[in-house]
Every structure is written in C-alpha cells, then in structure tokens.
C-alpha cells in the first residue's frame, strides 16, 4: 500500500482469504483482466467504504444480477460477472488518504459477518477519476450508484 501512496504503483489487489490456506493476499499489479473467466467481464464498484456496509454488497449483487439479465436478453454466453471493489488513495472529491486509512478500509473486506456472498476482492488505486480508472482497467465495467 505504501508503494501506492509513494506513486511507485498504480494499483494493488487485496483478496481476502485469497490463497489456498484461506489467508488474505495483497498482490501488487495483479492484472484485473486475469479475474475474467471465459469472456466474463469484471464489474468494478468504486467507493470510499468509510465504513463498508451490507449496502455495498447489495449493490454488487444487484449489478451482477442486472448484467446477467442483459447478457441473457442479448443471448450471449457472458454471465456471472465478477465484482471487484475499488478504493482510490487519491479521491477526486476528498483528496488523499493515509496508508493506515487505506489498510483499515481494505481490512474491512475480511469481515465474514458483514457479507453473505463474500469475501470480495478489493483493489486500491492511485487514480481519482473514472476516465483514468477506465484506462487502468480496460474492458472492465464500472458500477455507479
């Protein structure tokens, strides 16, 4: 996370319980496109998550449901989109946040009692604007609520 604040990296992926031992993993520069399976897109839900709450999961589930309905109507094989939550260390409206704050917000995603469908991956980025996020994650769709 410190490398994000210092500007050495554009993003890092945090995957709660992401390794075979069930431990959380922080992966610098993991290609988000690698989360796609057989052409299934990645939906990115951006926010400050201060605090993270069940409404965020509900929005992610609603986005997946809506995307899957559209895919069925279009008669495509694309369904079961993957949702990744995104926290920017440089918020366009609120300014920058500290390493400790980013770490605390990312660790919220390990709370099993908060989610009925998690754990959810979360990516921390340095880019504050959607146009920059779109360049950083080409081919991904953004959930805005």
TIKOLVEX-512251 format. One record per residue (C-alpha): x, y, z; residue in one letter. Coordinates in steps of 0.1 Angstrom, whole numbers. Example, Ala and Ser with C-alpha at 12.3 -4.5 7.8 and 13.67 -1.06 7.14 Angstrom:
BEGIN
(pt (123 -45 78) 'A')
(pt (137 -11 71) 'S')
//
This chain:
BEGIN
(pt (0 0 0) 'X')
(pt (29 23 7) 'X')
(pt (41 19 -29) 'X')
(pt (7 33 -40) 'X')
(pt (10 64 -17) 'X')
(pt (45 70 -29) 'X')
(pt (35 67 -66) 'X')
(pt (55 36 -74) 'X')
(pt (24 16 -84) 'X')
(pt (-9 24 -100) 'X')
(pt (-29 -3 -80) 'X')
(pt (-27 -34 -58) 'X')
(pt (-53 -61 -54) 'X')
(pt (-63 -73 -19) 'X')
(pt (-80 -107 -19) 'X')
(pt (-95 -117 15) 'X')
(pt (-88 -154 20) 'X')
(pt (-74 -155 -14) 'X')
(pt (-47 -181 -10) 'X')
(pt (-51 -219 -6) 'X')
(pt (-46 -216 32) 'X')
(pt (-75 -192 34) 'X')
(pt (-52 -163 42) 'X')
(pt (-56 -128 28) 'X')
(pt (-33 -118 0) 'X')
(pt (-21 -84 -13) 'X')
(pt (-9 -86 -49) 'X')
(pt (8 -56 -64) 'X')
(pt (-1 -51 -101) 'X')
(pt (-22 -82 -104) 'X')
(pt (-39 -79 -138) 'X')
(pt (-76 -73 -132) 'X')
(pt (-83 -88 -166) 'X')
(pt (-70 -121 -151) 'X')
(pt (-102 -122 -130) 'X')
(pt (-122 -127 -162) 'X')
(pt (-133 -162 -169) 'X')
(pt (-142 -173 -204) 'X')
(pt (-151 -137 -215) 'X')
(pt (-170 -129 -183) 'X')
(pt (-164 -92 -175) 'X')
(pt (-152 -76 -143) 'X')
(pt (-175 -51 -127) 'X')
(pt (-157 -25 -106) 'X')
(pt (-176 -9 -77) 'X')
(pt (-158 22 -66) 'X')
(pt (-162 39 -32) 'X')
(pt (-145 52 -1) 'X')
(pt (-161 24 20) 'X')
(pt (-160 45 51) 'X')
(pt (-174 24 66) 'X')
(pt (-181 -7 45) 'X')
(pt (-216 -19 50) 'X')
(pt (-241 -45 37) 'X')
(pt (-255 -20 12) 'X')
(pt (-222 -22 -7) 'X')
(pt (-226 -59 -11) 'X')
(pt (-262 -55 -21) 'X')
(pt (-252 -30 -48) 'X')
(pt (-226 -55 -61) 'X')
(pt (-251 -83 -62) 'X')
(pt (-277 -60 -80) 'X')
(pt (-250 -51 -106) 'X')
(pt (-242 -88 -112) 'X')
(pt (-279 -96 -115) 'X')
(pt (-286 -67 -139) 'X')
(pt (-256 -76 -160) 'X')
(pt (-266 -112 -162) 'X')
(pt (-301 -102 -172) 'X')
(pt (-287 -81 -200) 'X')
(pt (-264 -109 -211) 'X')
(pt (-294 -133 -213) 'X')
(pt (-315 -108 -233) 'X')
(pt (-286 -104 -257) 'X')
(pt (-283 -142 -259) 'X')
(pt (-246 -142 -251) 'X')
(pt (-227 -167 -232) 'X')
(pt (-214 -140 -209) 'X')
(pt (-228 -143 -174) 'X')
(pt (-217 -144 -138) 'X')
(pt (-197 -112 -139) 'X')
(pt (-170 -108 -112) 'X')
(pt (-172 -78 -89) 'X')
(pt (-141 -61 -76) 'X')
(pt (-144 -32 -51) 'X')
(pt (-121 -2 -56) 'X')
(pt (-107 23 -32) 'X')
(pt (-86 52 -45) 'X')
(pt (-59 66 -23) 'X')
(pt (-64 99 -42) 'X')
(pt (-101 107 -42) 'X')
(pt (-112 134 -67) 'X')
(pt (-136 150 -43) 'X')
(pt (-120 142 -9) 'X')
(pt (-82 144 -15) 'X')
(pt (-57 117 -5) 'X')
(pt (-59 93 24) 'X')
(pt (-32 78 46) 'X')
(pt (-16 44 44) 'X')
(pt (-32 34 77) 'X')
(pt (-66 45 65) 'X')
(pt (-63 25 32) 'X')
(pt (-52 -5 52) 'X')
(pt (-81 -2 76) 'X')
(pt (-106 2 48) 'X')
(pt (-92 -28 29) 'X')
(pt (-92 -50 60) 'X')
(pt (-130 -44 64) 'X')
(pt (-134 -68 35) 'X')
(pt (-122 -97 57) 'X')
(pt (-153 -93 79) 'X')
(pt (-172 -125 73) 'X')
(pt (-202 -114 93) 'X')
(pt (-207 -84 71) 'X')
(pt (-211 -104 38) 'X')
(pt (-233 -132 29) 'X')
(pt (-217 -137 -5) 'X')
(pt (-181 -127 1) 'X')
(pt (-152 -125 5) 'X')
(pt (-149 -99 -22) 'X')
(pt (-116 -88 -38) 'X')
(pt (-107 -51 -34) 'X')
(pt (-82 -31 -54) 'X')
(pt (-65 1 -41) 'X')
(pt (-56 26 -69) 'X')
(pt (-39 59 -72) 'X')
(pt (-63 72 -99) 'X')
(pt (-90 96 -88) 'X')
(pt (-111 100 -119) 'X')
(pt (-132 74 -138) 'X')
(pt (-116 83 -171) 'X')
(pt (-82 73 -156) 'X')
(pt (-97 42 -140) 'X')
(pt (-111 31 -174) 'X')
(pt (-76 34 -189) 'X')
(pt (-61 15 -160) 'X')
(pt (-87 -13 -163) 'X')
(pt (-96 -16 -200) 'X')
(pt (-126 -38 -207) 'X')
(pt (-140 -36 -172) 'X')
(pt (-174 -21 -164) 'X')
(pt (-179 4 -136) 'X')
(pt (-208 2 -111) 'X')
(pt (-220 36 -101) 'X')
(pt (-247 41 -75) 'X')
//
